[in-house]
Amino acid sequence: MKTILGIDIGSSKTVAIIADINEEPIITGVGIAKSKGIRKGTITNIDQAANSIKQAVTDAKRIAGTNVNKAIVSISTAYTKSTKSYGIVNIPSNEITISEINRAIQTALYNATIPNDYVILQAIPYGFKVDDITDIEDPEGMSGSRLEVSIHIIIAQKSAIENIKKMLKIAGITIENIVLSSFASAIATLNEDEKEQGVALVDIGATTSDLIIFKDNAVRWTEFVGVGSHHITNDLAMALHTPISNSEDLKLNISKLDDEEIIEIPMIGDEENSQPVNIVTIKEIMYARINETLMILNKLIEQSGMKEKLTGIVLTGGFTNLDHLREIAIPIFGNMSVRIAKPKELEGLFDNLKAPEFATAIGLIIYALGQHSSYEIDSNRKFRSKYSIEEVNTTSNPIEENFDLTNNDVNLDTNDENSEKEKIVSILDKKEEKVSGFQKISTWFKHLF
């Protein structure tokens, strides 16, 4: 049995969950602290953020009765970008094993263009091809002479990773793994049919919204926008000239009030007096911001170029606790299917963790089981499969050692995936021909195949 600590560092709260992992996770401890030093998903004060983490972890350890100090940690999409790449390898044995799949994914990673100030966070295949057979979800065990793979790569700023490490170190925590927050939320909320048929998951928090799109059971697109439920609070405070704390209470309790009611609320700068306000007025202010937020998110999904391939939208996060959100969202998203998602229930799950705002934290625990995707390269550059987790050699790259990067006969332009495929396949198809420059790359191909 293994004990897992998951830490979700959000803009409004930091959540620490401890679980014992056997075949299934059992929640044994939880701690929740107000986030300080975090704004719109990014660190603004390392010491303050570390104190929030320490408080949440201390509470979780006290409840669990354990002293785990190694954690799976979420990272905001605000720190990340996405890119795609393509890899192709020959299969000498004519049988595709986990080793060949790993080799194909590593080739795709080698072909990728990664900015110098970014590092690979996660790499997830979204399409395999065996010989001329396309749209293969899992090629393991199949026969073939050539394996091709397309991968979605999530990259993170080096400085962000270093700051997260420093922040966790101050809190007395070492990092076991770093997982994209929207990916963790997807693990906790989406079912297999949704990921297969095509779905956009939007995790709307206090000040940020993370978007992740799945199709054919694989990640196809990720994005971030700095809007969330706290903008509703700000709108109420400004429009009604009332303190932030009071406008937050109005937002959370508006469903308990009748439209015909007129209530008294405090005024900024004049706490001794109050002002009357109609409930309908409050709702109009809220719904205007809700509509604007959903329209921004719909535009984001349209920009992905994948909206026509989706069968539905899934919403999660604290924003989804607002009344009638699904009814408001359906026409904005073009009358697509819209579902409000709570995280999957785990054994021992505390009642207060069953709300949508805890999807990321729950997803981090489920991630530890390794059953979320068939294959992945994680933040430690480990090759994770549904069968095992294997160490990947990161000290040297045998492909790079045997490949002359100045050779213009092979130009792996990862900015144009179709062009890249044509170039690599053209070289493979001509490998028996006596073409000029072939000897320069023959050593590399021997290793590759």
C-alpha positions as a Markdown table, in Angstrom:
| # | Residue | x | y | z |
|---|---|---|---|---|
| 1 | Met | 0.0 | 0.0 | 0.0 |
| 2 | Lys | 1.2 | 3.5 | -0.9 |
| 3 | Thr | 0.2 | 6.8 | 0.7 |
| 4 | Ile | -0.3 | 9.7 | -1.7 |
| 5 | Leu | -0.5 | 13.4 | -1.0 |
| 6 | Gly | -2.2 | 15.5 | -3.6 |
| 7 | Ile | -1.9 | 19.3 | -3.5 |
| 8 | Asp | -4.1 | 21.6 | -5.6 |
| 9 | Ile | -2.8 | 25.2 | -5.5 |
| 10 | Gly | -5.7 | 27.4 | -6.6 |
| 11 | Ser | -6.2 | 31.2 | -6.6 |
| 12 | Ser | -8.8 | 31.2 | -3.8 |
| 13 | Lys | -7.9 | 28.0 | -1.8 |
| 14 | Thr | -5.2 | 25.4 | -1.4 |
| 15 | Val | -6.4 | 21.8 | -1.0 |
| 16 | Ala | -4.3 | 18.9 | 0.3 |
| 17 | Ile | -5.7 | 15.4 | 0.2 |
| 18 | Ile | -4.1 | 12.3 | 1.6 |
| 19 | Ala | -5.1 | 8.8 | 0.4 |
| 20 | Asp | -3.9 | 5.3 | 0.8 |
| 21 | Ile | -3.5 | 3.6 | -2.6 |
| 22 | Asn | -4.0 | -0.1 | -3.1 |
| 23 | Glu | -6.2 | -1.2 | -5.9 |
| 24 | Glu | -8.4 | 1.8 | -5.3 |
| 25 | Pro | -7.7 | 5.0 | -3.3 |
| 26 | Ile | -9.1 | 5.6 | 0.2 |
| 27 | Ile | -9.2 | 9.2 | 1.4 |
| 28 | Thr | -7.7 | 9.4 | 4.9 |
| 29 | Gly | -7.1 | 13.2 | 5.3 |
| 30 | Val | -7.9 | 16.6 | 3.9 |
| 31 | Gly | -6.8 | 20.1 | 4.6 |
| 32 | Ile | -8.1 | 23.4 | 3.0 |
| 33 | Ala | -6.5 | 26.8 | 3.4 |
| 34 | Lys | -7.2 | 30.2 | 1.9 |
| 35 | Ser | -4.6 | 30.8 | -0.8 |
| 36 | Lys | -2.3 | 33.7 | -0.3 |
| 37 | Gly | 0.4 | 34.8 | -2.7 |
| 38 | Ile | -1.5 | 33.3 | -5.7 |
| 39 | Arg | -3.2 | 35.5 | -8.2 |
| 40 | Lys | -4.9 | 34.3 | -11.4 |
| 41 | Gly | -3.2 | 31.0 | -11.1 |
| 42 | Thr | 0.3 | 32.4 | -10.8 |
| 43 | Ile | 2.6 | 32.8 | -7.8 |
| 44 | Thr | 3.0 | 36.4 | -6.6 |
| 45 | Asn | 4.5 | 35.8 | -3.2 |
| 46 | Ile | 6.4 | 32.5 | -2.6 |
| 47 | Asp | 6.5 | 32.8 | 1.2 |
| 48 | Gln | 2.8 | 33.5 | 1.5 |
| 49 | Ala | 1.8 | 30.7 | -0.9 |
| 50 | Ala | 4.1 | 28.3 | 1.0 |
| 51 | Asn | 2.4 | 29.2 | 4.2 |
| 52 | Ser | -1.0 | 28.3 | 2.7 |
| 53 | Ile | 0.3 | 25.0 | 1.5 |
| 54 | Lys | 1.9 | 24.2 | 4.8 |
| 55 | Gln | -1.4 | 25.0 | 6.6 |
| 56 | Ala | -3.4 | 22.7 | 4.3 |
| 57 | Val | -0.9 | 19.9 | 4.4 |
| 58 | Thr | -0.6 | 20.1 | 8.2 |
| 59 | Asp | -4.4 | 19.8 | 8.6 |
| 60 | Ala | -4.5 | 16.8 | 6.2 |
| 61 | Lys | -1.7 | 15.0 | 8.0 |
| 62 | Arg | -3.3 | 15.5 | 11.4 |
| 63 | Ile | -6.6 | 14.0 | 10.2 |
| 64 | Ala | -4.8 | 11.1 | 8.3 |
| 65 | Gly | -2.4 | 10.4 | 11.1 |
| 66 | Thr | 0.5 | 10.1 | 8.7 |
| 67 | Asn | 3.6 | 12.1 | 7.9 |
| 68 | Val | 3.8 | 12.0 | 4.1 |
| 69 | Asn | 5.9 | 14.8 | 2.7 |
| 70 | Lys | 6.1 | 13.9 | -1.0 |
| 71 | Ala | 3.3 | 15.2 | -3.2 |
| 72 | Ile | 1.6 | 15.2 | -6.6 |
| 73 | Val | 1.1 | 18.8 | -7.3 |
| 74 | Ser | -1.2 | 20.7 | -9.8 |
| 75 | Ile | 0.1 | 23.4 | -12.1 |
| 76 | Ser | -2.1 | 26.1 | -13.5 |
| 77 | Thr | -2.6 | 26.2 | -17.3 |
| 78 | Ala | -1.5 | 29.9 | -17.0 |
| 79 | Tyr | 2.1 | 28.7 | -16.9 |
| 80 | Thr | 1.8 | 26.3 | -19.9 |
| 81 | Lys | 1.6 | 26.1 | -23.6 |
| 82 | Ser | 0.8 | 23.2 | -26.0 |
| 83 | Thr | 2.5 | 21.9 | -29.1 |
| 84 | Lys | 2.2 | 18.8 | -31.3 |
| 85 | Ser | 4.8 | 16.5 | -32.8 |
| 86 | Tyr | 5.1 | 13.3 | -34.8 |
| 87 | Gly | 7.3 | 10.2 | -34.6 |
| 88 | Ile | 7.8 | 7.2 | -36.8 |
| 89 | Val | 9.9 | 4.0 | -36.2 |
| 90 | Asn | 10.3 | 0.7 | -38.0 |
| 91 | Ile | 9.5 | -2.6 | -36.1 |
| 92 | Pro | 12.1 | -5.2 | -37.0 |
| 93 | Ser | 10.4 | -8.0 | -35.1 |
| 94 | Asn | 7.0 | -7.2 | -36.8 |
| 95 | Glu | 5.4 | -7.2 | -33.3 |
| 96 | Ile | 4.6 | -4.0 | -31.5 |
| 97 | Thr | 5.4 | -4.0 | -27.8 |
| 98 | Ile | 5.4 | -1.4 | -25.1 |
| 99 | Ser | 9.1 | -0.8 | -25.9 |
| 100 | Glu | 8.3 | 0.1 | -29.5 |
| 101 | Ile | 5.5 | 2.4 | -28.4 |
| 102 | Asn | 7.9 | 4.1 | -26.0 |
| 103 | Arg | 10.5 | 4.4 | -28.8 |
| 104 | Ala | 8.0 | 6.0 | -31.1 |
| 105 | Ile | 6.8 | 8.5 | -28.5 |
| 106 | Gln | 10.5 | 9.4 | -27.7 |
| 107 | Thr | 11.1 | 10.0 | -31.4 |
| 108 | Ala | 8.2 | 12.3 | -31.5 |
| 109 | Leu | 9.5 | 14.2 | -28.5 |
| 110 | Tyr | 12.9 | 14.5 | -30.1 |
| 111 | Asn | 11.3 | 15.9 | -33.2 |
| 112 | Ala | 9.4 | 18.6 | -31.2 |
| 113 | Thr | 10.4 | 22.2 | -31.1 |
| 114 | Ile | 10.5 | 23.3 | -27.4 |
| 115 | Pro | 11.5 | 26.9 | -26.6 |
| 116 | Asn | 14.6 | 27.2 | -24.5 |
| 117 | Asp | 12.7 | 28.7 | -21.5 |
| 118 | Tyr | 10.2 | 25.8 | -21.4 |
| 119 | Val | 10.3 | 22.2 | -20.3 |
| 120 | Ile | 8.1 | 19.2 | -21.1 |
| 121 | Leu | 5.4 | 18.7 | -18.5 |
| 122 | Gln | 3.4 | 15.9 | -20.1 |
| 123 | Ala | 3.3 | 14.3 | -23.5 |
| 124 | Ile | 0.2 | 12.3 | -24.4 |
| 125 | Pro | -0.3 | 10.4 | -27.7 |
| 126 | Tyr | -3.5 | 11.1 | -29.6 |
| 127 | Gly | -3.2 | 8.9 | -32.6 |
| 128 | Phe | -1.3 | 5.8 | -33.8 |
| 129 | Lys | -0.8 | 4.4 | -37.2 |
| 130 | Val | 0.4 | 0.9 | -38.0 |
| 131 | Asp | 1.6 | 0.6 | -41.6 |
| 132 | Asp | -1.4 | 2.0 | -43.5 |
| 133 | Ile | -4.0 | 1.5 | -40.8 |
| 134 | Thr | -4.9 | 4.8 | -39.2 |
| 135 | Asp | -6.9 | 5.8 | -36.1 |
| 136 | Ile | -5.5 | 3.1 | -33.8 |
| 137 | Glu | -6.1 | 3.9 | -30.2 |
| 138 | Asp | -3.6 | 1.3 | -28.7 |
| 139 | Pro | -1.2 | -0.6 | -31.0 |
| 140 | Glu | 0.3 | -2.8 | -28.3 |
| 141 | Gly | 0.3 | -6.5 | -29.4 |
| 142 | Met | -0.4 | -5.7 | -33.0 |
| 143 | Ser | 1.7 | -6.8 | -36.0 |
| 144 | Gly | 3.3 | -4.3 | -38.3 |
| 145 | Ser | 6.5 | -3.1 | -39.8 |
| 146 | Arg | 6.1 | 0.6 | -39.1 |
| 147 | Leu | 4.6 | 2.5 | -36.2 |
| 148 | Glu | 3.7 | 6.2 | -36.3 |
| 149 | Val | 2.4 | 8.3 | -33.5 |
| 150 | Ser | 1.1 | 11.9 | -33.0 |
| 151 | Ile | 1.5 | 13.4 | -29.6 |
| 152 | His | 0.1 | 16.4 | -27.7 |
| 153 | Ile | 2.9 | 18.0 | -25.6 |
| 154 | Ile | 2.2 | 20.3 | -22.7 |
| 155 | Ile | 5.2 | 22.5 | -21.9 |
| 156 | Ala | 5.7 | 24.7 | -18.8 |
| 157 | Gln | 7.9 | 27.7 | -18.1 |
| 158 | Lys | 11.2 | 26.7 | -16.5 |
| 159 | Ser | 10.9 | 29.6 | -14.1 |
| 160 | Ala | 7.4 | 28.5 | -13.1 |
| 161 | Ile | 8.6 | 25.0 | -12.3 |
| 162 | Glu | 11.5 | 26.3 | -10.3 |
| 163 | Asn | 9.2 | 28.7 | -8.3 |
| 164 | Ile | 6.8 | 25.9 | -7.6 |
| 165 | Lys | 9.7 | 23.7 | -6.3 |
| 166 | Lys | 11.0 | 26.5 | -4.1 |
| 167 | Met | 7.5 | 27.2 | -2.8 |
| 168 | Leu | 6.9 | 23.5 | -1.9 |
| 169 | Lys | 10.4 | 23.2 | -0.4 |
| 170 | Ile | 9.6 | 26.1 | 2.0 |
| 171 | Ala | 6.5 | 24.3 | 2.9 |
| 172 | Gly | 8.5 | 21.1 | 3.7 |
| 173 | Ile | 7.2 | 19.2 | 0.7 |
| 174 | Thr | 9.1 | 17.5 | -2.2 |
| 175 | Ile | 7.5 | 17.0 | -5.5 |
| 176 | Glu | 6.7 | 13.5 | -6.7 |
| 177 | Asn | 5.0 | 14.7 | -9.9 |
| 178 | Ile | 3.5 | 17.8 | -11.5 |
| 179 | Val | 0.2 | 17.5 | -13.3 |
| 180 | Leu | -1.7 | 20.1 | -15.4 |
| 181 | Ser | -4.7 | 21.2 | -13.3 |
| 182 | Ser | -7.2 | 20.8 | -16.2 |
| 183 | Phe | -5.9 | 17.3 | -16.9 |
| 184 | Ala | -6.4 | 16.3 | -13.3 |
| 185 | Ser | -9.9 | 17.8 | -13.3 |
| 186 | Ala | -10.7 | 15.7 | -16.4 |
| 187 | Ile | -9.5 | 12.5 | -14.7 |
| 188 | Ala | -11.9 | 13.2 | -11.9 |
| 189 | Thr | -15.0 | 14.2 | -13.9 |
| 190 | Leu | -15.1 | 12.8 | -17.5 |
| 191 | Asn | -16.3 | 9.4 | -18.5 |
| 192 | Glu | -14.8 | 7.2 | -21.2 |
| 193 | Asp | -17.6 | 7.9 | -23.7 |
| 194 | Glu | -17.2 | 11.6 | -23.4 |
| 195 | Lys | -13.4 | 11.4 | -24.0 |
| 196 | Glu | -13.9 | 9.1 | -26.9 |
| 197 | Gln | -16.7 | 11.0 | -28.7 |
| 198 | Gly | -15.3 | 14.5 | -28.1 |
| 199 | Val | -15.8 | 16.8 | -25.2 |
| 200 | Ala | -14.6 | 20.2 | -23.9 |
| 201 | Leu | -14.1 | 20.3 | -20.1 |
| 202 | Val | -14.0 | 23.8 | -18.6 |
| 203 | Asp | -12.9 | 24.1 | -15.0 |
| 204 | Ile | -14.0 | 27.6 | -13.9 |
| 205 | Gly | -12.5 | 28.7 | -10.6 |
| 206 | Ala | -12.4 | 31.9 | -8.7 |
| 207 | Thr | -10.2 | 33.9 | -11.1 |
| 208 | Thr | -9.3 | 31.5 | -13.8 |
| 209 | Ser | -10.8 | 29.1 | -16.3 |
| 210 | Asp | -8.9 | 26.1 | -17.6 |
| 211 | Leu | -10.0 | 24.4 | -20.8 |
| 212 | Ile | -9.1 | 20.9 | -22.0 |
| 213 | Ile | -10.5 | 19.2 | -25.1 |
| 214 | Phe | -10.6 | 15.4 | -25.6 |
| 215 | Lys | -11.3 | 13.5 | -28.8 |
| 216 | Asp | -10.7 | 9.8 | -29.5 |
| 217 | Asn | -9.8 | 9.3 | -25.8 |
| 218 | Ala | -6.9 | 11.6 | -26.0 |
| 219 | Val | -6.0 | 15.3 | -25.1 |
| 220 | Arg | -6.2 | 17.4 | -28.2 |
| 221 | Trp | -6.1 | 21.0 | -26.9 |
| 222 | Thr | -5.5 | 23.0 | -23.7 |
| 223 | Glu | -6.0 | 26.7 | -23.0 |
| 224 | Phe | -6.5 | 29.2 | -20.2 |
| 225 | Val | -8.3 | 32.5 | -19.6 |
| 226 | Gly | -8.3 | 34.8 | -16.6 |
| 227 | Val | -12.0 | 34.9 | -15.8 |
| 228 | Gly | -13.9 | 33.3 | -12.9 |
| 229 | Ser | -16.5 | 33.6 | -10.2 |
| 230 | His | -14.6 | 36.3 | -8.3 |
| 231 | His | -15.4 | 38.7 | -11.2 |
| 232 | Ile | -19.1 | 38.3 | -10.2 |
| 233 | Thr | -18.2 | 39.3 | -6.7 |
| 234 | Asn | -16.3 | 42.4 | -7.9 |
| 235 | Asp | -19.2 | 43.4 | -10.2 |
| 236 | Leu | -21.6 | 43.3 | -7.3 |
| 237 | Ala | -19.2 | 45.2 | -5.1 |
| 238 | Met | -18.8 | 48.0 | -7.7 |
| 239 | Ala | -22.4 | 48.2 | -8.8 |
| 240 | Leu | -23.9 | 48.2 | -5.3 |
| 241 | His | -21.1 | 50.1 | -3.6 |
| 242 | Thr | -20.8 | 47.4 | -1.0 |
| 243 | Pro | -17.8 | 45.6 | 0.6 |
| 244 | Ile | -16.3 | 42.6 | -1.2 |
| 245 | Ser | -17.1 | 40.3 | 1.7 |
| 246 | Asn | -20.8 | 41.3 | 1.5 |
| 247 | Ser | -21.0 | 40.9 | -2.2 |
| 248 | Glu | -19.5 | 37.4 | -1.9 |
| 249 | Asp | -22.2 | 36.5 | 0.6 |
| 250 | Leu | -24.8 | 37.8 | -1.8 |
| 251 | Lys | -23.4 | 35.7 | -4.7 |
| 252 | Leu | -23.4 | 32.5 | -2.6 |
| 253 | Asn | -26.8 | 32.9 | -1.0 |
| 254 | Ile | -28.9 | 34.6 | -3.8 |
| 255 | Ser | -30.7 | 31.3 | -4.5 |
| 256 | Lys | -32.2 | 31.5 | -1.0 |
| 257 | Leu | -33.8 | 34.9 | -1.6 |
| 258 | Asp | -37.1 | 35.6 | -3.3 |
| 259 | Asp | -37.2 | 37.9 | -6.4 |
| 260 | Glu | -39.7 | 40.2 | -4.7 |
| 261 | Glu | -37.5 | 40.8 | -1.7 |
| 262 | Ile | -35.7 | 44.0 | -0.9 |
| 263 | Ile | -32.8 | 43.7 | 1.4 |
| 264 | Glu | -30.5 | 46.1 | 3.3 |
| 265 | Ile | -26.8 | 45.9 | 2.5 |
| 266 | Pro | -23.9 | 47.8 | 4.0 |
| 267 | Met | -22.3 | 50.7 | 2.1 |
| 268 | Ile | -18.6 | 51.2 | 1.5 |
| 269 | Gly | -17.2 | 54.0 | 3.7 |
| 270 | Asp | -20.4 | 54.3 | 5.7 |
| 271 | Glu | -20.7 | 51.1 | 7.8 |
| 272 | Glu | -23.2 | 52.6 | 10.2 |
| 273 | Asn | -25.8 | 53.0 | 7.5 |
| 274 | Ser | -27.2 | 50.6 | 4.9 |
| 275 | Gln | -29.0 | 50.8 | 1.6 |
| 276 | Pro | -32.0 | 48.9 | 0.1 |
| 277 | Val | -31.5 | 46.8 | -3.0 |
| 278 | Asn | -33.9 | 44.6 | -5.0 |
| 279 | Ile | -33.0 | 40.9 | -5.4 |
| 280 | Val | -33.8 | 41.2 | -9.1 |
| 281 | Thr | -31.2 | 43.9 | -9.5 |
| 282 | Ile | -28.6 | 41.6 | -7.9 |
| 283 | Lys | -29.5 | 38.8 | -10.2 |
| 284 | Glu | -29.3 | 41.0 | -13.3 |
| 285 | Ile | -25.8 | 42.0 | -12.4 |
| 286 | Met | -24.8 | 38.4 | -11.8 |
| 287 | Tyr | -26.3 | 37.0 | -14.9 |
| 288 | Ala | -24.7 | 39.7 | -17.1 |
| 289 | Arg | -21.3 | 38.6 | -15.9 |
| 290 | Ile | -22.2 | 34.9 | -16.1 |
| 291 | Asn | -23.2 | 35.4 | -19.7 |
| 292 | Glu | -20.1 | 37.3 | -20.6 |
| 293 | Thr | -17.9 | 34.6 | -19.0 |
| 294 | Leu | -19.6 | 31.7 | -20.9 |
| 295 | Met | -19.4 | 33.7 | -24.1 |
| 296 | Ile | -15.6 | 34.1 | -23.6 |
| 297 | Leu | -15.3 | 30.4 | -23.0 |
| 298 | Asn | -17.4 | 29.5 | -26.1 |
| 299 | Lys | -15.1 | 31.8 | -28.2 |
| 300 | Leu | -12.1 | 30.0 | -26.8 |
| 301 | Ile | -13.5 | 26.6 | -27.8 |
| 302 | Glu | -14.3 | 27.9 | -31.3 |
| 303 | Gln | -10.7 | 29.1 | -31.6 |
| 304 | Ser | -9.5 | 25.5 | -30.9 |
| 305 | Gly | -10.9 | 24.6 | -34.3 |
| 306 | Met | -12.5 | 21.5 | -32.7 |
| 307 | Lys | -15.9 | 22.6 | -31.7 |
| 308 | Glu | -17.6 | 20.9 | -34.6 |
| 309 | Lys | -16.0 | 17.6 | -33.5 |
| 310 | Leu | -17.4 | 17.8 | -30.0 |
| 311 | Thr | -20.5 | 16.1 | -28.7 |
| 312 | Gly | -20.8 | 18.1 | -25.5 |
| 313 | Ile | -19.4 | 20.6 | -22.9 |
| 314 | Val | -18.7 | 19.6 | -19.3 |
| 315 | Leu | -18.4 | 22.4 | -16.7 |
| 316 | Thr | -16.8 | 22.0 | -13.3 |
| 317 | Gly | -15.2 | 24.2 | -10.6 |
| 318 | Gly | -16.7 | 26.5 | -8.0 |
| 319 | Phe | -18.4 | 28.7 | -10.7 |
| 320 | Thr | -20.8 | 25.8 | -11.4 |
| 321 | Asn | -22.4 | 26.2 | -8.0 |
| 322 | Leu | -24.3 | 29.2 | -9.3 |
| 323 | Asp | -28.0 | 28.6 | -9.9 |
| 324 | His | -29.4 | 27.8 | -13.4 |
| 325 | Leu | -25.9 | 27.7 | -14.9 |
| 326 | Arg | -26.6 | 24.8 | -17.2 |
| 327 | Glu | -29.8 | 26.5 | -18.6 |
| 328 | Ile | -27.9 | 29.7 | -19.3 |
| 329 | Ala | -24.9 | 27.8 | -20.9 |
| 330 | Ile | -26.8 | 25.7 | -23.4 |
| 331 | Pro | -27.8 | 28.4 | -25.9 |
| 332 | Ile | -24.5 | 30.2 | -25.5 |
| 333 | Phe | -22.6 | 27.0 | -26.5 |
| 334 | Gly | -24.8 | 26.5 | -29.5 |
| 335 | Asn | -27.4 | 24.2 | -28.0 |
| 336 | Met | -24.8 | 21.6 | -27.4 |
| 337 | Ser | -25.1 | 19.1 | -24.5 |
| 338 | Val | -24.0 | 20.7 | -21.3 |
| 339 | Arg | -23.2 | 18.8 | -18.1 |
| 340 | Ile | -22.3 | 20.1 | -14.6 |
| 341 | Ala | -19.7 | 17.7 | -13.2 |
| 342 | Lys | -18.8 | 16.8 | -9.7 |
| 343 | Pro | -15.6 | 14.7 | -9.0 |
| 344 | Lys | -15.9 | 10.9 | -8.9 |
| 345 | Glu | -16.6 | 9.6 | -5.5 |
| 346 | Leu | -13.8 | 7.8 | -3.8 |
| 347 | Glu | -14.0 | 5.6 | -0.6 |
| 348 | Gly | -13.6 | 7.8 | 2.4 |
| 349 | Leu | -14.4 | 11.0 | 0.5 |
| 350 | Phe | -15.5 | 13.7 | 2.9 |
| 351 | Asp | -18.9 | 15.2 | 2.1 |
| 352 | Asn | -17.4 | 18.7 | 1.6 |
| 353 | Leu | -15.0 | 17.3 | -1.1 |
| 354 | Lys | -17.9 | 16.1 | -3.3 |
| 355 | Ala | -18.4 | 19.6 | -4.8 |
| 356 | Pro | -17.2 | 20.6 | -8.3 |
| 357 | Glu | -14.5 | 22.9 | -6.9 |
| 358 | Phe | -12.5 | 19.9 | -5.7 |
| 359 | Ala | -12.3 | 18.2 | -9.1 |
| 360 | Thr | -8.6 | 18.9 | -9.5 |
| 361 | Ala | -7.6 | 17.7 | -6.1 |
| 362 | Ile | -9.5 | 14.5 | -6.5 |
| 363 | Gly | -8.0 | 14.0 | -10.0 |
| 364 | Leu | -4.5 | 14.2 | -8.5 |
| 365 | Ile | -5.2 | 11.2 | -6.3 |
| 366 | Ile | -6.7 | 9.2 | -9.2 |
| 367 | Tyr | -3.7 | 10.1 | -11.3 |
| 368 | Ala | -1.5 | 8.1 | -8.9 |
| 369 | Leu | -3.3 | 4.9 | -10.0 |
| 370 | Gly | -2.0 | 5.4 | -13.6 |
| 371 | Gln | -5.3 | 4.4 | -15.2 |
| 372 | His | -6.2 | 7.7 | -16.8 |
| 373 | Ser | -4.5 | 7.2 | -20.2 |
| 374 | Ser | -2.9 | 4.3 | -22.1 |
| 375 | Tyr | 0.5 | 6.0 | -22.5 |
| 376 | Glu | 2.1 | 9.2 | -21.3 |
| 377 | Ile | 5.5 | 10.8 | -20.6 |
| 378 | Asp | 5.1 | 12.5 | -17.2 |
| 379 | Ser | 6.9 | 15.5 | -15.7 |
| 380 | Asn | 9.7 | 13.3 | -14.5 |
| 381 | Arg | 10.3 | 12.1 | -18.1 |
| 382 | Lys | 9.0 | 8.6 | -17.1 |
| 383 | Phe | 7.1 | 6.6 | -19.6 |
| 384 | Arg | 3.8 | 5.7 | -18.0 |
| 385 | Ser | 1.5 | 3.0 | -19.5 |
| 386 | Lys | -1.6 | 1.3 | -18.2 |
| 387 | Tyr | 0.7 | -1.6 | -17.3 |
| 388 | Ser | 3.7 | 0.1 | -15.6 |
| 389 | Ile | 5.8 | 3.2 | -15.1 |
| 390 | Glu | 9.3 | 3.0 | -16.6 |
| 391 | Glu | 12.3 | 5.3 | -16.3 |
| 392 | Val | 13.3 | 7.1 | -19.5 |
| 393 | Asn | 16.9 | 8.0 | -20.1 |
| 394 | Thr | 17.2 | 11.8 | -20.0 |
| 395 | Thr | 21.0 | 12.0 | -19.6 |
| 396 | Ser | 21.6 | 11.4 | -23.3 |
| 397 | Asn | 19.7 | 11.0 | -26.5 |
| 398 | Pro | 21.0 | 8.1 | -28.6 |
| 399 | Ile | 19.1 | 9.5 | -31.6 |
| 400 | Glu | 20.8 | 12.9 | -31.2 |
| 401 | Glu | 24.2 | 11.3 | -30.7 |
| 402 | Asn | 24.0 | 9.5 | -34.1 |
| 403 | Phe | 22.3 | 12.3 | -36.1 |
| 404 | Asp | 24.1 | 15.2 | -37.7 |
| 405 | Leu | 21.9 | 18.2 | -36.9 |
| 406 | Thr | 23.5 | 20.1 | -39.7 |
| 407 | Asn | 22.3 | 17.6 | -42.3 |
| 408 | Asn | 19.9 | 19.4 | -44.5 |
| 409 | Asp | 18.6 | 16.2 | -46.1 |
| 410 | Val | 16.3 | 15.7 | -43.1 |
| 411 | Asn | 14.5 | 18.8 | -41.9 |
| 412 | Leu | 12.1 | 18.0 | -39.0 |
| 413 | Asp | 9.8 | 21.0 | -39.1 |
| 414 | Thr | 7.5 | 20.4 | -36.2 |
| 415 | Asn | 5.5 | 23.5 | -36.9 |
| 416 | Asp | 4.0 | 21.8 | -39.9 |
| 417 | Glu | 3.0 | 18.3 | -38.9 |
| 418 | Asn | 1.8 | 17.2 | -42.4 |
| 419 | Ser | 5.0 | 18.5 | -43.9 |
| 420 | Glu | 7.0 | 16.6 | -41.3 |
| 421 | Lys | 5.2 | 13.3 | -42.0 |
| 422 | Glu | 5.8 | 13.7 | -45.8 |
| 423 | Lys | 9.5 | 14.3 | -45.3 |
| 424 | Ile | 10.1 | 11.4 | -42.9 |
| 425 | Val | 7.9 | 8.9 | -44.8 |
| 426 | Ser | 9.6 | 10.0 | -48.1 |
| 427 | Ile | 13.0 | 9.2 | -46.6 |
| 428 | Leu | 11.9 | 5.9 | -45.3 |
| 429 | Asp | 10.3 | 4.9 | -48.6 |
| 430 | Lys | 13.6 | 5.7 | -50.4 |
| 431 | Lys | 15.9 | 4.1 | -47.9 |
| 432 | Glu | 17.0 | 1.4 | -50.5 |
| 433 | Glu | 17.7 | 4.0 | -53.2 |
| 434 | Lys | 21.2 | 5.5 | -53.7 |
| 435 | Val | 20.4 | 9.1 | -53.2 |
| 436 | Ser | 22.9 | 11.8 | -52.4 |
| 437 | Gly | 23.5 | 12.5 | -48.8 |
| 438 | Phe | 22.0 | 9.1 | -47.6 |
| 439 | Gln | 25.2 | 8.0 | -45.9 |
| 440 | Lys | 25.1 | 11.1 | -43.6 |
| 441 | Ile | 22.0 | 9.8 | -41.9 |
| 442 | Ser | 22.4 | 6.1 | -42.2 |
| 443 | Thr | 23.8 | 5.7 | -38.7 |
| 444 | Trp | 20.8 | 7.5 | -37.3 |
| 445 | Phe | 18.3 | 5.4 | -39.2 |
| 446 | Lys | 20.0 | 2.2 | -38.0 |
| 447 | His | 19.3 | 3.2 | -34.5 |
| 448 | Leu | 15.9 | 4.4 | -35.2 |
| 449 | Phe | 14.8 | 1.2 | -36.8 |
